Amino acid sequence: MKDVFPKGSAWIDNKIVKLSEAKISILDWGFLRSDATYDVVHVWKGRFFQLDNHIDRFFNSTIKLKMPCSISRNKIKKILAQCVKESGLENSYVEMIQTRGISPNFERDPRKATPKFMAFAVPFGWILKPEDFENGLDVFLTDIKRIPPSSVDPKIKNYHWIDLVTGMLNAYEKGHHTAILLDENNNVSEGPGFNIFSVNDDGIVTPDHGVLEGITRQTVIKLAEELKIKIYEKPITIEMLKLSNELFATSTAGGVMPITKINGKNVSNGKVGNYTRKIHKLYWDKHFDPLWSVSIKEIL
Ligand SMILES: *Cc1c(COP(=O)(O)O)cnc(C)c1O
């Protein structure tokens, strides 16, 4: 049988193991009910990017889910750095997860469960590979609504992904790269694991509602300010989306990525725009700046 596991290492049950050995029980609430939270940070050329911000968000998510993480920030940093070191990867996608765990005797009370922390490092993943940067993404604008904030707090990074996965399947079926979902007001929300930014004559706009507050999204807001480009958090209508001068997606899985087509039709002239280029460049430059990144070696 073909090996289904990528290169990488995991931390589970208090030790580092090969990915193929990192397993959880089928009775874990995380598996049975998507009752879990997670965060993904990346390592670029041996340096974590915005590690503390990812851990802050992870801690907040575990608190909101009433299963505060009992592992300290420093311990988490060491665990993640160890996973990366063991994997031997220079560029890595590093995920930390906390599930609700198992309730004794399968009791229906989530408070009885013991939360379970685990982590893993695999090769860096891209929603748009660098060699495809000039072509950009062709997104399928679905009519699927992202789970509304009144049902699930989108600020908690979560595994309620069936809406996003359905969007991806619809996009792939029609030959597009990925999907954009709407919010309950029919405005643009986000895509599978990425936030959306639209450039118009007034500056840059990103949705303020119904989305995960991506660390890359936060980074882009700061970088735009540094570049003296006006940036707003407010709703993006479908019309605004289609009339964008430039469009880009942001994610830890690939950074700042141009969207050049919606449903196969060019966004503006179909080329990567100037704001997208400037922000993309500054984003990658910051990966070597000690104010924004930290080397694995410093943590180990
Ligand atoms: C992780 C994620 C993003 C992107 O967040 P980053 O912190 O920038 O990686 C956007 N939307 C959803 C639903 C996500 O899970």
Ligand as a Chemical Component Dictionary entry (heavy atoms), coordinates in Angstrom:
data_LIG
# 
_chem_comp.id                   LIG 
_chem_comp.type                 NON-POLYMER 
_chem_comp.pdbx_formal_charge   0 
_chem_comp.three_letter_code    LIG 
# 
loop_
_chem_comp_atom.comp_id 
_chem_comp_atom.atom_id 
_chem_comp_atom.alt_atom_id 
_chem_comp_atom.type_symbol 
_chem_comp_atom.charge 
_chem_comp_atom.model_Cartn_x 
_chem_comp_atom.model_Cartn_y 
_chem_comp_atom.model_Cartn_z 
_chem_comp_atom.pdbx_ordinal 
LIG C1 C1 C 0 -7.227  29.161 9.539  1  
LIG C2 C2 C 0 -8.362  29.790 8.795  2  
LIG C3 C3 C 0 -8.212  30.992 8.076  3  
LIG C4 C4 C 0 -6.866  31.670 7.905  4  
LIG O1 O1 O 0 -6.284  32.051 9.110  5  
LIG P1 P1 P 0 -4.710  32.256 9.273  6  
LIG O2 O2 O 0 -4.523  32.451 10.731 7  
LIG O3 O3 O 0 -4.349  33.446 8.472  8  
LIG O4 O4 O 0 -4.060  31.015 8.749  9  
LIG C5 C5 C 0 -9.342  31.562 7.525  10 
LIG N1 N1 N 0 -10.543 30.968 7.625  11 
LIG C6 C6 C 0 -10.732 29.803 8.284  12 
LIG C7 C7 C 0 -12.082 29.205 8.357  13 
LIG C8 C8 C 0 -9.642  29.173 8.881  14 
LIG O5 O5 O 0 -9.821  28.011 9.520  15 
# 
loop_
_chem_comp_bond.comp_id 
_chem_comp_bond.atom_id_1 
_chem_comp_bond.atom_id_2 
_chem_comp_bond.value_order 
_chem_comp_bond.pdbx_ordinal 
LIG C1 C2 SING 1  
LIG C2 C3 SING 2  
LIG C2 C8 DOUB 3  
LIG C3 C4 SING 4  
LIG C3 C5 DOUB 5  
LIG C4 O1 SING 6  
LIG O1 P1 SING 7  
LIG P1 O2 DOUB 8  
LIG P1 O3 SING 9  
LIG P1 O4 SING 10 
LIG C5 N1 SING 11 
LIG N1 C6 DOUB 12 
LIG C6 C7 SING 13 
LIG C6 C8 SING 14 
LIG C8 O5 SING 15 
# 
